């Protein structure tokens, strides 16, 4: 024997139940009842029939007698449909989901922007390091060149001073040169 299981699947849309559709032949007619359906307790059930608030429900006929309580003029389907719609209002949920989707989209966009900026910063840092290393190399070369030039000028100066002492002394007095640099 095969067992069939039915699972409840919630819907995003409220259920629309037709309020005054004609009942097909062979089905029980929908009665009009004044007010809400009566509350039944377990103690009111007696051998196939239940009584509550002046109403008698019988399992044999599948019908109930509404004349004794004076219930008339209300469609049960309308009452149940109204209660269903009052019990669940999808608008706040939909607004919340829309707000969450917008926030998630903004966060994803900011995350993507952050990743792009991080990649740009990495490329710039790599370029700055390269430029810095190149600057250090050029500074070392310049320092070496200046030291070599200073040694060469000092050697030429001492050679000129030894070879032409009188002319060197007059030139040194005429053109004062600070040797500290």
Residue, then its C-alpha position, 0 to 999 in steps of 0.5 A: x500500500x503506497x503512502x502519499x505525503x503532502x507537505x505545506x509550502x508557504x506562498x508569497x501571495x495571500x490565498x484568494x478564496x472565492x466568496x460566492x461560487x455556486x456549489x457543484x452538484x453532489x457537494x454540501x451547500x455553504x450555509x449562511x451563519x451570523x457571526x463567528x463559528x462557535x468555539x467547541x471544546x472536547x467536552x461538547x462532543x457526544x457520540x457523533x454529534x456536537x453541541x455548542x452555543x445552541x447549534x447542533x452539529x451532526x456527523x451523520x448529515x454533514x450539516x448543522x442546524x443554524x435556525x435555533x441560534x438565529x445565525x443568518x446572513x453571513x457567508x462562512x467562506x467570506x468570514x474565513x477569507x477575511x480572517x485569512x487575509x487579516x492574519x497575514x499581511x505580506x506588505x511589511x514582509x515584502x518591504x523588509x525583503x526589498x530593503x534587505x535586497x537593496x542593502x545587500x546590493x549596496x554592500x556587494x557594490x561597496x565590497x567590489x569597490x573596496x576590492x578594486x581600490x585595494x588592487x589599485x593601491x597594490x599597483x601604486x605601492x609597487x610603482x612607488x617601491x620601484x621608483x624609490x629603489x630607482x631613486x636610491x640607486x641614482x643617489x648612490x651613483x651620484x654620491x660615488x660620482x661626487x666623491x670621485x670628482x672631489x678627489x679628482x679636484x683635490x688632486x688637481x688643486x694640490x698639483x697646481x699648487x705645487x707646480x705654480x705656487x705664486x700663481x696659485x696663491x694670487x688666484x686663491x686670494x682673487x677667487x675665494x673658495x670655501x673648501x668645506x663643501 
